[in-house]
């Protein structure tokens, strides 16, 4: 419950324009701990550096909730360019995309623009043998995102497109069950949005228990699962579960955030596990940065010290 109170307080404060303006003016130096840079070249260099430690990358151009079809198409064009640049750099492109950033909820030509742009992006990724993860956003978007995910898997296959489930939502276990026929590639996270208690679990113990159930169920079903957490107790439990149930190390991976627990990422890679770092970049870094601060008081202390030094 204290974790929920802390997250709510931070996200509420960070939503105030005065606070946002202050952090944007003085906080980029601290944000660089969590954000690879403002352009694709910086993000691609971060992936190449991590590969030296046997760690893979998941590139994410930051941005969400665009207001116009023109802005959505512009954002989609930037993601397509990212795929081209990653391929040209010798990488197998792996990117995350928020459907709201490419027009979800806006109808153009009789079809949802987010779906149209996602088709273009997943199609380009498939050309390069790459992968697109459709990020999950706040709870009102879950139904539409899962419906569009189903359409994209049927069109492009689960080897090229996946999505995310958030363990703090009460609905997520039923959502996972409903997707089993797709053999989906799912990224399991705890959840970082400010959600009402009517839809999201307020207690950390319940969220953690739900997280384990989601991962274990997906493993039992024989589906590929991305275990996205820095929680070492969960990581150890997943390793033991996989060993006890004969789940190959090729059937799952651990995913962590850029700039957080690089030591743990390196250690897991040395143990022979597939590890992937989520590498955000771009000028629209403030909402992502705010959610990272809301995850733990340690991150807030880091930022306050930096701003006081500034």
C-alpha positions in Angstrom: 0.0 0.0 0.0 2.9 2.4 0.8 4.3 1.8 -2.7 0.9 2.7 -4.2 0.7 5.9 -2.1 4.3 6.9 -3.2 3.6 6.2 -6.9 0.4 8.2 -6.8 2.0 11.1 -5.0 4.9 11.3 -7.5 2.8 11.0 -10.6 0.3 13.5 -9.3 3.1 16.0 -8.6 4.9 15.3 -11.9 1.7 16.1 -13.7 1.8 19.7 -12.5 3.1 22.1 -15.3 5.3 24.0 -12.9 7.1 20.8 -11.8 7.3 19.6 -15.4 8.8 22.9 -16.6 11.4 22.8 -13.7 12.5 19.2 -14.4 12.6 19.8 -18.2 14.9 22.8 -17.7 17.3 21.2 -15.2 16.6 17.4 -15.4 18.0 16.2 -18.7 21.4 15.4 -17.1 19.6 13.0 -14.7 17.2 11.7 -17.3 20.2 10.4 -19.3 20.6 7.8 -16.6 17.4 6.2 -18.0 17.2 7.6 -21.5 19.9 6.7 -24.1 19.8 10.1 -25.9 17.6 12.3 -28.0 18.2 10.7 -31.4 18.2 7.2 -33.0 22.0 7.2 -33.5 22.5 7.5 -29.7 20.1 4.7 -29.1 21.7 2.4 -31.7 25.2 3.1 -30.1 23.7 2.1 -26.7 22.6 -1.2 -28.2 26.0 -1.9 -29.7 27.7 -1.2 -26.4 25.4 -3.5 -24.6 26.0 -6.3 -27.1 29.6 -6.3 -26.0 28.3 -7.7 -22.7 26.0 -10.2 -24.4 22.9 -8.0 -23.7 20.3 -7.4 -26.4 18.4 -4.2 -27.0 14.7 -3.1 -27.3 14.6 0.4 -28.8 11.7 2.8 -27.9 11.2 6.2 -29.4 9.5 8.1 -26.6 6.1 9.8 -27.2 2.5 9.1 -26.5 -1.1 10.4 -27.0 -0.5 12.4 -30.1 -3.3 14.8 -31.0 -3.5 14.7 -34.8 -3.2 12.3 -37.7 -0.3 14.3 -39.0 1.6 14.0 -35.8 0.8 10.2 -35.7 2.0 9.7 -39.2 5.2 11.7 -38.5 5.9 9.5 -35.4 5.3 6.3 -37.4 7.7 7.6 -40.1 10.4 8.1 -37.4 9.9 4.5 -36.2 10.2 3.2 -39.7 13.4 5.2 -40.1 14.7 3.7 -36.8 14.1 0.2 -38.2 16.0 1.1 -41.4 18.9 2.6 -39.4 19.1 -0.3 -37.0 19.2 -2.7 -39.9 21.9 -0.6 -41.7 24.0 -0.7 -38.5 23.9 -4.5 -38.6 21.3 -5.0 -35.9 18.2 -7.2 -36.0 15.7 -4.5 -35.2 13.7 -4.9 -32.0 11.4 -2.0 -31.1 8.6 -1.0 -28.8 5.7 1.2 -29.9 2.9 2.8 -28.1 -0.2 2.6 -30.3 -1.4 5.9 -29.0 1.8 7.5 -30.4 0.9 6.3 -34.0 -2.7 7.3 -33.9 -4.8 4.8 -31.9 -8.3 6.2 -31.5 -8.1 8.3 -34.6 -10.1 7.1 -37.6 -8.7 7.8 -41.1 -10.1 6.2 -44.2 -12.5 4.0 -42.2 -9.7 2.4 -40.1 -8.1 3.1 -36.8 -4.9 5.1 -37.7 -2.9 3.3 -35.0 -3.6 0.0 -36.5 -2.8 1.2 -40.0 0.6 2.6 -38.9 1.3 -0.5 -36.8 0.8 -2.6 -39.9 3.4 -0.5 -41.7 5.9 -0.8 -38.8 5.5 -4.5 -38.2 5.7 -5.1 -41.9 9.0 -3.3 -42.1 10.3 -5.1 -39.1 9.4 -8.4 -40.7 11.4 -7.5 -43.8 14.5 -7.3 -41.6 13.7 -10.4 -39.5 12.9 -8.0 -36.6 10.3 -7.7 -33.9 7.8 -5.1 -32.6 6.4 -5.0 -29.1 3.1 -3.1 -28.8 3.4 -1.4 -25.4 0.5 -1.5 -23.1 -0.8 1.8 -21.8 -3.4 2.9 -19.2 -6.4 0.6 -18.7 -8.9 2.3 -21.0 -6.7 1.3 -24.0 -6.3 -2.4 -23.1 -9.3 -3.8 -25.0 -8.4 -2.0 -28.2 -4.7 -2.8 -28.0 -5.4 -6.5 -27.5 -7.9 -6.5 -30.3 -5.4 -4.8 -32.6 -2.6 -7.1 -31.4 -4.7 -10.1 -32.4 -5.2 -8.7 -35.9 -1.5 -8.1 -36.3 -0.4 -11.6 -35.1 -2.9 -13.2 -37.5 -1.4 -11.1 -40.3 2.3 -11.1 -39.5 2.8 -14.0 -37.1 3.9 -14.1 -33.4 7.6 -14.1 -34.4 7.3 -10.5 -35.4 4.9 -8.8 -33.0 4.2 -9.1 -29.3 2.5 -7.1 -26.6 2.6 -6.4 -22.8 0.4 -7.5 -19.9 0.5 -5.6 -16.6 0.3 -7.7 -13.4 -1.3 -5.0 -11.3 -4.5 -5.1 -13.4 -7.0 -7.5 -12.1 -8.0 -8.5 -15.7 -4.5 -9.6 -16.9 -4.7 -13.3 -16.1 -8.0 -13.6 -18.0 -6.4 -11.6 -20.8 -3.4 -13.9 -21.0 -5.7 -16.9 -21.1 -7.7 -15.4 -24.0 -4.6 -14.9 -26.1 -3.3 -18.5 -25.8 -4.6 -19.5 -29.2 -2.1 -17.0 -30.8 0.9 -18.6 -29.1 1.8 -15.0 -28.2 5.1 -13.4 -27.3 4.3 -11.5 -24.2 6.2 -9.0 -22.0 5.1 -9.2 -18.4 5.5 -6.0 -16.3 4.1 -4.9 -13.0 2.6 -1.7 -14.3 3.7 2.0 -13.9 0.5 4.0 -14.7 -1.6 5.7 -12.0 -4.7 3.5 -12.0 -7.8 3.4 -9.8 -8.1 0.7 -7.2 -11.2 -0.5 -9.0 -9.0 -1.9 -11.8 -5.5 -2.2 -10.3 -4.2 -4.0 -7.2 -3.0 -1.5 -4.6 -0.8 -3.9 -2.6 2.7 -4.9 -3.8 2.4 -8.4 -2.5 -0.7 -9.0 -4.7 1.0 -7.5 -7.7 4.0 -9.7 -7.3 1.9 -12.8 -6.8 0.0 -11.9 -10.0 3.3 -11.4 -11.8 4.5 -14.8 -10.9 1.2 -16.4 -12.0 1.3 -14.7 -15.4 4.9 -15.8 -16.1 4.3 -19.4 -14.9 1.1 -19.8 -16.9 2.7 -18.5 -20.0 5.6 -20.8 -19.6 3.4 -23.8 -19.0 1.5 -23.0 -22.1 4.7 -23.2 -24.1 4.7 -19.6 -25.1 7.7 -17.2 -25.2 7.7 -14.9 -22.2 9.7 -11.7 -21.5 10.2 -11.5 -17.8 10.5 -7.7 -17.4 11.6 -7.0 -13.8 14.5 -6.0 -11.6 13.0 -7.9 -8.7 15.8 -10.4 -7.8 13.4 -12.6 -5.8 11.1 -13.0 -8.8 14.1 -13.5 -11.1 15.3 -16.4 -8.9 11.8 -17.9 -8.7 11.5 -17.8 -12.5 14.8 -19.5 -12.9 13.8 -22.2 -10.5 10.4 -22.7 -12.1 12.0 -23.0 -15.6 14.5 -25.6 -14.3 11.8 -27.6 -12.5 9.5 -27.6 -15.5 12.0 -28.2 -18.2 11.6 -24.8 -19.8 14.5 -24.1 -22.1 16.5 -20.9 -21.7 15.6 -20.3 -25.3 11.9 -20.1 -24.4 12.1 -16.9 -22.3 14.3 -13.9 -21.6 14.8 -11.3 -18.8 14.2 -7.7 -19.7 15.4 -4.7 -17.7 15.5 -1.0 -18.1 18.4 0.9 -19.6 20.5 2.4 -16.8 19.2 0.2 -14.0 21.0 -2.8 -12.6 23.6 -3.2 -15.4 25.4 -5.5 -13.0 22.5 -7.8 -12.8 22.0 -7.8 -16.5 25.6 -8.8 -17.1 25.4 -11.5 -14.4 22.4 -13.1 -16.0 23.9 -13.0 -19.4 27.0 -14.7 -18.1 24.8 -17.5 -16.7 23.5 -18.1 -20.2 20.2 -16.4 -20.0 18.9 -14.2 -22.8 18.8 -10.6 -21.5 17.4 -7.5 -23.2 17.6 -3.9 -22.1 14.7 -1.6 -22.8 16.4 1.5 -24.4 14.2 4.6 -24.7 15.3 7.7 -26.5 13.9 10.9 -27.8 13.1 14.5 -26.9 9.7 13.6 -25.3 11.4 12.0 -22.3 9.5 13.6 -19.4 6.5 11.2 -19.0 8.8 8.2 -19.1 11.3 9.8 -16.7 8.4 10.6 -14.3 7.3 6.9 -14.3 10.8 5.8 -13.5 10.9 8.2 -10.5 7.6 6.9 -9.4 8.8 3.3 -9.2 11.1 3.7 -6.2 12.2 6.4 -3.8 15.8 5.7 -4.6 15.3 7.2 -8.1 13.7 10.3 -6.6 16.7 10.8 -4.3 19.0 10.5 -7.3 17.1 13.2 -9.2 16.8 15.6 -6.2 20.5 15.4 -5.5 21.3 16.2 -9.1 18.9 19.1 -9.2 20.4 20.6 -6.0 23.9 20.2 -7.4 22.7 22.0 -10.6 
